[in-house]
Amino acid sequence: MQNDTQPLNDMLISKSLSAADYVPTLDAMLSRTLARINLKKQNQRTPDELWIVDHNDVYTLGQAGKEEHILQRTDTPIIKTDRGGQVTWHGHGQLVIYWLFDLNSLGWSVRHLVSHAEQAIEDVVNDCLHSSPSSRDNISAHARRDAPGVYLYAESPVTNMADDADGMPASSDSLDDKIMLGKIASLGFKIKHGFSYHGIAINLDCDLSAFNAINPCGYAGMQMLRLSDFVAMQTDSEQKESETQTTQQISDTLNYKIVTQKLIDNIAKRHAGLIELRAIAPK
């Protein structure tokens, strides 16, 4: 497991972990959170942390998770953990980011944390969908108030046919006018004495068959999606080859590293107060 730490601003750092086993990562995350809580009791504020993790294959079951949502046992370990939510899968090709934030110092409620997480994912996924060479303008990412996470929606034929008074295609912020395709990102947090840990998971180019053994996040029949099925993304080998290309050539094609950096940048701006919350997602 490799560890690379970078400062993002005066009060936020990022830490990257590759090929990380779940239990030691969870233990380290909890240990760091407890240490920060103790330091705050001594009036010492510590920088918040984003942990960018490439996990080895694992199923995790949330604190109130029900075993019934595990449909079949495989060789992949199943770990009971202390986050919110039901069962999910983590593995290679999925971007996991843990948010070790001091919510009280930020002035954030738990609802703020969840909404910032969902909206950061919305921003980045929509940017990827709409600005790549294989742009999918009819598909967009949205959070739901009644089901945590981020989902992909397609414009319904009725919406596409409707025109407004100026003859331009009608648009609507209501999800009632869209067709849900499935879920692309999940989230689950734990709050301890005002400090958050755990976080978000976005399917980039992972093998989605791992989700067949569970009811993802406790939803039977939930279709899980990955970004690489909607935009062109480099494979690991292609990404290594592209490292010898010019910056312009690399920037024209999405890969795991580029999407990760987009999300880190968005979260860092939110942490610094440079991106404000939009209205909460509709039900």
Backbone as numpy.savetxt, mean C-alpha at the origin, in Angstrom:
# Nx Ny Nz CAx CAy CAz Cx Cy Cz
18.93 -10.86 5.01 18.07 -9.66 5.01 18.96 -8.42 5.01
18.86 -7.63 3.95 19.64 -6.42 3.82 18.88 -5.23 4.39
19.61 -4.29 4.96 19.00 -3.14 5.62 19.66 -1.88 5.11
18.88 -0.98 4.53 19.39 0.28 4.00 18.53 1.41 4.55
19.13 2.34 5.30 18.40 3.44 5.93 18.75 4.76 5.26
17.71 5.57 4.97 17.91 6.87 4.32 17.06 7.93 5.00
17.60 9.15 5.21 16.78 10.25 5.75 15.88 10.82 4.65
14.60 11.06 4.98 13.66 11.68 4.03 13.45 13.15 4.37
13.39 13.47 5.65 13.39 14.84 6.13 13.86 14.82 7.59
13.78 15.94 8.28 14.32 16.01 9.64 13.66 15.02 10.60
12.38 14.69 10.33 11.65 13.84 11.26 11.09 12.57 10.61
11.71 12.15 9.50 11.24 10.93 8.83 12.41 10.26 8.13
12.57 8.97 8.38 13.60 8.19 7.70 12.96 6.96 7.07
13.62 6.42 6.05 13.15 5.18 5.43 14.17 4.08 5.67
13.67 2.87 5.77 14.51 1.70 6.04 14.05 0.59 5.12
14.94 0.07 4.29 14.58 -0.96 3.32 15.08 -2.33 3.76
14.19 -3.31 3.70 14.52 -4.68 4.07 14.19 -5.60 2.90
15.15 -6.39 2.45 14.90 -7.31 1.34 14.94 -8.75 1.82
14.15 -9.60 1.15 14.06 -11.02 1.50 13.88 -11.20 3.00
12.91 -10.48 3.55 12.71 -10.42 5.01 11.71 -11.46 5.48
12.10 -12.25 6.47 11.16 -13.15 7.12 10.23 -12.32 8.02
9.00 -12.78 8.17 8.00 -11.95 8.84 8.24 -11.80 10.34
8.47 -12.89 11.05 8.56 -12.83 12.52 9.69 -11.92 13.00
10.93 -12.06 12.51 11.97 -11.15 12.98 11.70 -9.70 12.60
11.02 -9.48 11.46 10.68 -8.12 11.06 9.65 -7.54 12.03
8.63 -8.33 12.37 7.63 -7.88 13.34 8.26 -7.61 14.69
9.14 -8.50 15.14 9.80 -8.32 16.43 10.61 -7.02 16.45
11.32 -6.75 15.36 12.13 -5.54 15.29 11.26 -4.29 15.26
10.12 -4.37 14.56 9.21 -3.24 14.47 8.58 -2.93 15.83
8.17 -3.96 16.54 7.59 -3.77 17.87 8.63 -3.25 18.84
9.85 -3.81 18.77 10.91 -3.36 19.66 11.23 -1.89 19.44
11.28 -1.47 18.17 11.56 -0.07 17.88 10.44 0.82 18.38
9.19 0.39 18.22 8.04 1.18 18.67 8.06 1.34 20.19
8.33 0.26 20.92 8.39 0.33 22.38 9.52 1.25 22.85
10.65 1.21 22.14 11.77 2.08 22.49 11.39 3.55 22.29
10.68 3.83 21.21 10.26 5.21 20.94 9.24 5.70 21.98
8.36 4.80 22.40 7.39 5.16 23.44 8.12 5.53 24.73
9.11 4.74 25.10 9.87 5.02 26.32 10.64 6.34 26.22
11.20 6.62 25.04 11.93 7.87 24.86 10.99 9.07 24.94
9.77 8.90 24.42 8.82 10.02 24.47 8.42 10.31 25.92
8.34 9.27 26.74 8.03 9.49 28.15 9.12 10.31 28.83
10.31 10.33 28.22 11.42 11.14 28.72 11.53 12.46 27.95
10.41 12.82 27.27 10.33 14.07 26.49 11.32 14.11 25.34
11.62 12.95 24.77 12.50 12.89 23.60 11.67 12.42 22.39
11.58 13.29 21.38 10.87 12.91 20.17 11.86 12.31 19.17
11.52 11.18 18.62 12.38 10.48 17.66 11.79 10.58 16.26
12.62 10.51 15.22 12.10 10.55 13.85 11.15 9.39 13.57
10.09 9.66 12.83 9.21 8.59 12.36 9.94 7.77 11.30
9.42 6.58 11.03 10.12 5.67 10.12 9.16 5.01 9.14
9.60 4.88 7.90 8.91 4.07 6.90 9.79 2.85 6.63
9.24 1.67 6.84 9.98 0.45 6.55 9.46 -0.12 5.24
10.33 -0.14 4.22 9.97 -0.68 2.92 10.46 -2.12 2.87
9.53 -3.06 2.81 9.87 -4.47 3.04 9.48 -5.35 1.85
10.44 -6.15 1.43 10.21 -7.22 0.46 10.18 -8.52 1.27
8.97 -9.02 1.54 8.82 -10.17 2.42 9.00 -11.49 1.67
9.59 -12.45 2.36 9.47 -13.83 1.91 8.02 -14.27 2.11
7.57 -15.24 1.32 6.16 -15.64 1.32 5.65 -15.95 2.72
4.47 -15.37 3.06 3.88 -15.59 4.37 2.40 -15.20 4.33
1.58 -15.93 5.07 0.21 -15.50 5.35 0.19 -14.93 6.76
-0.46 -13.79 6.94 -0.58 -13.22 8.29 -2.04 -13.07 8.65
-2.34 -13.40 9.89 -3.71 -13.36 10.39 -3.79 -12.28 11.46
-4.68 -11.30 11.25 -4.79 -10.16 12.17 -5.24 -10.56 13.56
-5.18 -9.61 14.47 -5.45 -9.88 15.89 -6.81 -10.51 16.13
-7.81 -10.04 15.37 -9.15 -10.62 15.49 -9.47 -11.53 14.31
-8.42 -11.98 13.64 -8.60 -12.80 12.44 -9.25 -14.14 12.73
-10.05 -14.59 11.78 -10.76 -15.86 11.93 -10.12 -16.93 11.05
-9.84 -18.07 11.65 -9.21 -19.17 10.93 -10.04 -19.63 9.74
-11.34 -19.39 9.80 -12.23 -19.86 8.72 -11.91 -19.20 7.38
-11.20 -18.07 7.42 -10.85 -17.38 6.17 -9.60 -17.97 5.52
-8.99 -18.96 6.17 -7.90 -19.72 5.55 -8.53 -20.95 4.91
-8.60 -20.97 3.59 -9.36 -21.99 2.88 -8.58 -23.28 2.70
-7.27 -23.20 2.59 -6.45 -24.40 2.47 -5.06 -24.13 3.00
-4.46 -25.17 3.55 -3.11 -25.06 4.10 -2.10 -25.38 3.00
-1.05 -24.57 2.92 0.01 -24.79 1.94 1.35 -24.84 2.69
2.43 -24.85 1.94 3.76 -24.84 2.56 4.12 -23.45 3.09
3.34 -22.45 2.72 3.62 -21.08 3.18 3.21 -20.93 4.64
4.10 -20.41 5.50 3.76 -20.26 6.92 2.59 -19.30 7.15
1.83 -19.59 8.21 0.72 -18.73 8.63 1.08 -18.18 10.00
1.17 -16.85 10.10 1.63 -16.21 11.33 0.51 -15.36 11.93
0.20 -15.58 13.18 -0.74 -14.73 13.92 0.01 -13.46 14.31
-0.59 -12.31 14.03 0.09 -11.05 14.28 -0.84 -10.09 15.01
-0.35 -8.91 15.36 -1.12 -8.01 16.22 -1.72 -6.82 15.49
-1.73 -6.84 14.17 -2.36 -5.74 13.43 -3.87 -5.93 13.37
-4.56 -4.91 12.87 -5.99 -5.05 12.60 -6.21 -5.83 11.31
-7.44 -6.24 11.07 -7.77 -6.92 9.82 -7.75 -8.44 9.94
-8.07 -9.08 8.83 -8.17 -10.53 8.78 -6.89 -11.13 8.20
-7.04 -12.09 7.30 -5.87 -12.77 6.75 -5.46 -12.15 5.42
-4.14 -12.08 5.17 -3.63 -11.63 3.88 -2.34 -12.36 3.59
-1.80 -12.10 2.41 -0.54 -12.71 1.98 0.48 -11.63 1.71
1.74 -11.89 2.04 2.85 -11.03 1.65 3.88 -11.88 0.93
4.55 -11.29 -0.05 5.58 -12.03 -0.77 6.26 -11.16 -1.80
7.17 -11.75 -2.54 7.96 -11.02 -3.53 7.06 -10.46 -4.64
7.38 -9.27 -5.08 6.58 -8.59 -6.09 5.46 -7.76 -5.50
5.33 -7.81 -4.18 4.35 -6.98 -3.47 5.12 -5.93 -2.67
4.67 -4.69 -2.75 5.31 -3.60 -2.02 4.64 -3.44 -0.66
5.41 -3.68 0.40 4.92 -3.53 1.76 5.63 -2.34 2.40
4.88 -1.42 2.98 5.46 -0.28 3.69 4.83 -0.19 5.07
5.67 -0.28 6.09 5.21 -0.14 7.47 5.42 1.30 7.94
4.39 1.85 8.58 4.38 3.25 9.01 4.60 3.31 10.52
5.80 3.60 10.94 6.11 3.75 12.37 6.05 5.23 12.70
4.83 5.71 12.98 4.57 7.14 13.13 4.13 7.46 14.56
4.54 8.63 15.04 4.06 9.20 16.30 2.85 10.07 15.95
1.67 9.48 16.06 0.45 10.16 15.60 0.17 11.43 16.39
0.40 11.41 17.68 0.10 12.58 18.51 0.97 13.77 18.13
2.25 13.52 17.85 3.14 14.61 17.45 2.76 15.15 16.08
2.23 14.29 15.22 1.78 14.73 13.90 0.43 15.44 13.96
-0.31 15.22 15.04 -1.66 15.75 15.13 -2.64 14.94 14.30
-2.32 13.66 14.08 -3.18 12.79 13.29 -4.00 11.87 14.20
-5.26 11.66 13.83 -6.07 10.62 14.45 -5.83 9.32 13.70
-6.37 8.23 14.19 -6.26 6.95 13.48 -6.95 7.06 12.13
-8.08 7.77 12.08 -8.78 7.97 10.80 -7.90 8.73 9.82
-7.16 9.74 10.32 -6.23 10.48 9.45 -5.18 9.54 8.88
-4.63 8.68 9.73 -3.60 7.74 9.30 -4.12 6.85 8.18
-5.28 6.25 8.40 -5.86 5.35 7.40 -6.15 6.09 6.10
-6.71 7.29 6.19 -7.05 8.05 4.98 -5.80 8.49 4.24
-4.76 8.93 4.96 -3.51 9.29 4.30 -2.92 8.08 3.58
-2.97 6.92 4.22 -2.43 5.70 3.60 -3.20 5.36 2.33
-4.52 5.36 2.40 -5.33 5.04 1.23 -5.15 6.07 0.12
-5.11 7.34 0.48 -5.00 8.38 -0.55 -3.61 8.41 -1.18
-2.57 8.07 -0.42 -1.23 7.98 -1.00 -1.20 6.87 -2.06
-1.84 5.74 -1.75 -1.91 4.64 -2.71 -2.72 5.06 -3.93
-3.86 5.70 -3.70 -4.67 6.20 -4.82 -3.84 7.09 -5.73
-3.13 8.05 -5.15 -2.34 9.01 -5.93 -1.34 8.29 -6.82
-0.60 7.36 -6.25 0.48 6.71 -6.98 -0.06 5.73 -8.02
-1.04 4.92 -7.64 -1.60 3.97 -8.60 -2.25 4.70 -9.77
-3.01 5.76 -9.49 -3.63 6.51 -10.57 -2.60 7.19 -11.46
-1.52 7.69 -10.86 -0.44 8.27 -11.66 0.16 7.22 -12.59
0.37 6.02 -12.08 0.92 4.95 -12.91 -0.06 4.54 -14.01
-1.34 4.45 -13.66 -2.35 4.04 -14.64 -2.50 5.03 -15.78
-2.38 6.32 -15.46 -2.74 7.35 -16.43 -1.55 8.01 -17.11
-0.33 7.69 -16.69 0.83 8.36 -17.30 1.81 7.40 -17.96
1.50 6.12 -17.93 2.41 5.15 -18.54 2.14 5.05 -20.04
3.10 4.49 -20.82 2.88 4.32 -22.26 1.63 3.50 -22.57
1.25 2.59 -21.66 0.03 1.77 -21.85 -1.10 2.32 -20.98
-1.32 3.62 -21.05 -2.27 4.31 -20.18 -3.66 3.69 -20.23
-4.28 3.56 -19.02 -5.63 3.01 -18.91 -6.53 4.09 -18.32
-6.95 5.03 -19.16 -7.71 6.18 -18.67 -9.09 5.81 -18.13
-9.61 4.66 -18.54 -10.95 4.27 -18.09 -10.92 3.53 -16.75
-9.73 3.31 -16.19 -9.58 2.59 -14.93 -8.96 3.52 -13.90
-9.46 3.48 -12.68 -8.93 4.35 -11.63 -8.99 3.64 -10.28
-8.12 4.11 -9.36 -8.01 3.53 -8.02 -8.79 4.37 -7.03
-9.53 3.71 -6.16 -10.35 4.40 -5.15 -10.37 3.61 -3.85
-10.41 4.34 -2.75 -10.66 3.73 -1.45 -12.16 3.68 -1.21
-12.57 2.84 -0.28 -13.97 2.75 0.12 -14.08 3.01 1.62
-15.15 3.66 2.03 -15.34 3.92 3.46 -15.74 2.65 4.20
-16.40 1.72 3.48 -16.95 0.53 4.14 -16.04 -0.68 4.07
-14.88 -0.56 3.40 -13.98 -1.71 3.25 -12.56 -1.18 3.07
-11.75 -1.20 4.12 -10.41 -0.63 4.04 -9.59 -1.20 2.89
-8.74 -0.37 2.31 -7.91 -0.78 1.19 -8.16 0.11 -0.01
-7.56 -0.26 -1.14 -7.73 0.49 -2.38 -8.12 -0.50 -3.48
-9.08 -0.10 -4.29 -9.70 -0.96 -5.30 -9.60 -0.30 -6.66
-9.59 -1.10 -7.73 -9.62 -0.56 -9.08 -11.04 -0.62 -9.61
-11.42 0.48 -10.27 -12.75 0.61 -10.86 -12.63 0.98 -12.32
-13.58 0.50 -13.10 -13.68 0.88 -14.52 -14.92 1.74 -14.70
-14.83 2.70 -15.60 -16.00 3.51 -15.92 -17.06 2.61 -16.55
-18.29 2.78 -16.12 -19.37 1.97 -16.70 -19.70 2.48 -18.09
-20.22 1.62 -18.97 -20.60 2.07 -20.33 -21.58 3.22 -20.30
-22.50 3.21 -19.32 -23.49 4.29 -19.23 -22.80 5.62 -18.96
-21.81 5.62 -18.04 -21.09 6.84 -17.72 -20.32 7.33 -18.93
-19.69 6.41 -19.67 -18.89 6.80 -20.82 -19.74 7.40 -21.93
-21.00 6.95 -22.05 -21.88 7.44 -23.11 -22.51 8.78 -22.77
-22.56 9.10 -21.46 -23.23 10.33 -21.06 -22.35 11.54 -21.34
-22.95 12.60 -21.85 -22.24 13.84 -22.12 -22.82 14.95 -21.26
-21.96 15.90 -20.89 -22.48 17.04 -20.15 -22.92 18.12 -21.12
-23.29 19.26 -20.60 -23.84 20.33 -21.43 -22.84 20.85 -22.45
-21.57 20.70 -22.22 -20.53 21.19 -23.14 -20.12 20.14 -24.15
-20.78 18.99 -24.12 -20.44 17.94 -25.05 -19.25 17.11 -24.64
-18.76 17.33 -23.42 -17.61 16.56 -22.91 -18.11 15.35 -22.14
-17.32 14.30 -22.09 -17.75 13.11 -21.33 -18.04 13.46 -19.88
-19.14 12.93 -19.39 -19.51 13.19 -18.00 -18.58 12.42 -17.07
-18.34 12.98 -15.90 -17.52 12.30 -14.90 -18.23 12.39 -13.56
-17.91 11.45 -12.68 -18.56 11.43 -11.38 -17.59 10.88 -10.35
-17.63 11.45 -9.16 -16.81 10.95 -8.07 -17.48 9.78 -7.37
-18.74 9.52 -7.70 -19.48 8.45 -7.05 -19.04 7.09 -7.58
-18.79 6.16 -6.66 -18.42 4.82 -7.08 -19.62 4.06 -7.63
-20.82 4.59 -7.42 -22.03 3.95 -7.96 -22.01 3.94 -9.48
-21.28 4.87 -10.09 -21.21 4.97 -11.54 -20.06 4.16 -12.13
-19.38 3.39 -11.28 -18.21 2.64 -11.74 -18.38 1.15 -11.44
-17.60 0.34 -12.14 -17.64 -1.11 -11.96 -16.37 -1.53 -11.22
-16.52 -2.14 -10.03 -15.35 -2.57 -9.28 -14.73 -3.81 -9.91
-13.42 -3.73 -10.18 -12.71 -4.85 -10.78 -12.07 -5.74 -9.72
-11.67 -5.16 -8.61 -11.04 -5.93 -7.55 -10.15 -5.06 -6.69
-9.39 -5.70 -5.82 -8.58 -5.00 -4.82 -7.10 -5.08 -5.17
-6.43 -3.93 -5.15 -5.02 -3.88 -5.50 -4.13 -3.63 -4.29
-4.70 -3.11 -3.19 -3.88 -2.79 -2.01 -4.67 -3.02 -0.73
-3.98 -3.51 0.29 -4.58 -3.76 1.60 -3.85 -2.95 2.66
-4.52 -2.75 3.79 -3.85 -2.06 4.89 -4.33 -2.59 6.23
-3.46 -2.47 7.20 -3.78 -2.89 8.56 -2.75 -2.29 9.51
-3.21 -1.60 10.54 -2.31 -0.93 11.47 -2.52 -1.43 12.89
-1.54 -1.17 13.71 -1.64 -1.35 15.15 -1.22 -0.03 15.79
-2.00 0.44 16.78 -1.68 1.67 17.49 -1.37 1.33 18.94
-0.21 1.78 19.42 0.19 1.53 20.80 0.67 2.85 21.39
-0.06 3.35 22.39 0.27 4.61 23.06 0.49 5.75 22.06
-0.35 5.79 21.03 -0.28 6.87 20.05 0.75 6.66 18.95
1.41 5.52 18.95 2.40 5.20 17.91 1.83 4.10 17.01
1.98 4.29 15.70 1.49 3.29 14.75 2.62 2.40 14.27
2.25 1.17 13.92 3.15 0.30 13.17 2.30 -0.64 12.33
2.92 -1.53 11.58 2.30 -2.24 10.45 1.99 -1.20 9.37
1.16 -1.54 8.37 0.97 -0.56 7.30 0.22 -1.06 6.10
0.83 -0.92 4.91 0.12 -1.13 3.65 0.85 -2.16 2.79
0.10 -2.80 1.88 0.66 -3.76 0.93 0.02 -3.55 -0.42
0.82 -3.31 -1.46 0.32 -3.07 -2.81 0.86 -4.16 -3.73
-0.03 -4.77 -4.48 0.36 -5.82 -5.42 0.90 -5.17 -6.70
2.20 -5.34 -6.95 2.81 -4.75 -8.15 2.95 -5.80 -9.25
3.83 -6.77 -9.05 3.99 -7.82 -10.07 4.13 -9.19 -9.42
3.43 -9.38 -8.31 3.50 -10.64 -7.56 2.64 -11.72 -8.22
2.83 -12.95 -7.75 2.02 -14.08 -8.18 0.73 -14.08 -7.35
-0.38 -13.76 -8.00 -1.65 -13.61 -7.28 -2.26 -14.95 -6.85
-1.72 -16.05 -7.33 -2.31 -17.35 -6.99 -2.23 -17.64 -5.50
-1.32 -16.97 -4.79 -1.21 -17.17 -3.34 -2.50 -16.79 -2.62
-3.26 -15.87 -3.20 -4.51 -15.43 -2.56 -5.63 -16.45 -2.71
-5.45 -17.45 -3.57 -6.50 -18.45 -3.78 -6.74 -19.31 -2.54
-5.76 -19.35 -1.64 -5.87 -20.21 -0.46 -6.57 -19.51 0.71
-6.97 -18.25 0.52 -7.59 -17.49 1.61 -8.77 -16.67 1.09
-9.58 -16.18 2.02 -10.52 -15.10 1.72 -9.78 -13.80 2.02
-9.26 -13.12 1.00 -8.40 -11.96 1.25 -9.08 -10.92 2.13
-8.43 -10.59 3.24 -8.94 -9.60 4.19 -10.33 -9.97 4.72
-10.68 -11.28 4.63 -11.94 -11.75 5.16 -13.11 -11.65 4.21
-12.84 -11.30 2.92 -13.92 -11.15 1.94 -13.91 -12.35 0.99
-14.91 -13.21 1.12 -15.00 -14.39 0.25 -15.20 -13.94 -1.19
-14.40 -14.51 -2.09 -14.55 -14.20 -3.50 -13.94 -12.88 -3.94
-13.23 -12.19 -3.06 -12.63 -10.92 -3.44 -11.55 -11.15 -4.50
-11.69 -10.47 -5.63 -10.71 -10.57 -6.71 -9.52 -9.67 -6.39
-8.34 -10.27 -6.28 -7.14 -9.49 -6.03 -6.48 -9.15 -7.37
-5.96 -7.94 -7.47 -5.38 -7.43 -8.70 -3.93 -7.03 -8.47
-3.18 -6.87 -9.57 -1.82 -6.36 -9.49 -1.61 -5.31 -10.58
-0.75 -4.37 -10.28 -0.55 -3.23 -11.18 -0.01 -3.67 -12.54
0.84 -4.69 -12.56 1.48 -5.11 -13.81 0.50 -5.65 -14.85
-0.73 -5.96 -14.42 -1.75 -6.41 -15.38 -2.46 -5.25 -16.05
-2.15 -4.02 -15.62 -2.83 -2.85 -16.16 -1.87 -1.84 -16.79
-0.59 -1.92 -16.44 0.43 -1.05 -17.05 1.67 -1.90 -17.32
2.48 -1.45 -18.27 3.72 -2.16 -18.57 4.72 -1.95 -17.45
5.23 -3.04 -16.89 6.23 -2.97 -15.84 7.40 -3.89 -16.18
8.60 -3.44 -15.85 9.79 -4.26 -16.07 9.84 -5.41 -15.07
10.34 -6.55 -15.53 10.63 -7.64 -14.63 11.94 -7.34 -13.90
12.28 -8.16 -12.91 13.52 -7.96 -12.16 14.74 -7.96 -13.08
14.78 -8.92 -14.03 15.93 -9.01 -14.92 15.99 -7.81 -15.86
14.84 -7.37 -16.35 14.81 -6.19 -17.22 15.23 -4.94 -16.45
14.84 -4.88 -15.16 15.22 -3.73 -14.35 16.74 -3.67 -14.16
17.37 -4.81 -13.97 18.82 -4.83 -13.81 19.51 -4.38 -15.08
18.97 -4.81 -16.24 19.53 -4.38 -17.51 19.37 -2.89 -17.71
18.24 -2.34 -17.24 17.96 -0.91 -17.45 18.87 -0.02 -16.62
19.54 -0.59 -15.62 20.42 0.22 -14.79 21.61 0.75 -15.58
21.87 0.16 -16.76 22.95 0.65 -17.62 22.44 1.67 -18.63
21.12 1.90 -18.67 20.55 2.85 -19.61 20.59 4.25 -19.03
20.21 5.23 -19.87 20.18 6.61 -19.42 18.99 6.83 -18.51
19.02 7.91 -17.72 17.93 8.24 -16.81 16.62 8.40 -17.56
16.65 9.01 -18.76 15.43 9.23 -19.54 14.82 7.90 -19.96
15.66 6.96 -20.39 15.14 5.65 -20.80 14.47 4.93 -19.64
15.08 5.00 -18.46 14.54 4.32 -17.29 13.22 4.95 -16.87
13.13 6.28 -16.93 11.94 6.97 -16.44 10.71 6.70 -17.29
10.91 6.20 -18.52 9.77 5.95 -19.41 9.08 4.62 -19.10
9.67 3.77 -18.28 9.11 2.46 -17.99 9.00 2.26 -16.48
7.84 1.77 -16.05 7.64 1.53 -14.62 8.33 0.25 -14.18
8.81 0.24 -12.95 9.29 -0.97 -12.32 9.07 -0.85 -10.83
9.40 -1.91 -10.10 9.17 -1.96 -8.65 9.84 -0.78 -7.95
11.07 -0.47 -8.34 11.83 0.60 -7.70 11.20 1.96 -7.92
10.74 2.22 -9.13 10.15 3.53 -9.44 8.83 3.72 -8.69
7.98 2.69 -8.69 6.70 2.81 -7.98 6.95 3.01 -6.49
7.92 2.29 -5.94 8.26 2.45 -4.53 8.67 3.88 -4.22
9.52 4.46 -5.06 9.98 5.83 -4.82 8.84 6.82 -4.93
7.93 6.62 -5.87 6.76 7.49 -6.00 5.94 7.49 -4.70
5.77 6.31 -4.13 4.96 6.19 -2.93 5.67 6.80 -1.72
6.97 6.53 -1.61 7.74 7.13 -0.50 7.67 8.65 -0.57
7.83 9.21 -1.76 7.78 10.67 -1.93 6.43 11.23 -1.51
5.35 10.54 -1.91 4.00 11.00 -1.57 3.78 10.96 -0.06
4.18 9.86 0.58 4.00 9.72 2.03 4.82 10.77 2.77
6.04 11.01 2.31 6.90 12.00 2.96 6.29 13.39 2.90
5.66 13.73 1.78 4.99 15.03 1.65 3.79 15.12 2.59
3.07 14.04 2.73 1.94 14.02 3.66 2.44 14.18 5.10
3.50 13.49 5.41 4.09 13.57 6.75 4.54 14.99 7.07
5.03 15.70 6.05 5.51 17.08 6.23 4.38 18.12 6.13
3.15 17.66 5.90 2.02 18.57 5.81 1.88 19.24 4.45
2.56 18.71 3.43 2.53 19.32 2.10 1.40 18.78 1.23
0.81 17.66 1.63 -0.37 17.12 0.94 -1.46 16.95 1.98
-2.57 17.65 1.78 -3.67 17.57 2.72 -4.64 16.47 2.33
-5.38 15.99 3.32 -6.39 14.96 3.06 -7.50 15.50 2.18
-7.94 14.66 1.25 -9.14 14.96 0.49 -10.35 14.52 1.31
-11.53 14.80 0.80 -12.75 14.34 1.46 -12.69 12.82 1.60
-13.23 12.30 2.69 -13.20 10.86 2.95 -13.95 10.11 1.84
-13.45 8.93 1.52 -14.03 8.12 0.44 -15.51 7.87 0.68
-16.33 7.82 -0.40 -17.75 7.52 -0.25 -17.97 6.08 0.16
-19.14 5.81 0.71 -19.49 4.44 1.07 -19.94 3.68 -0.16
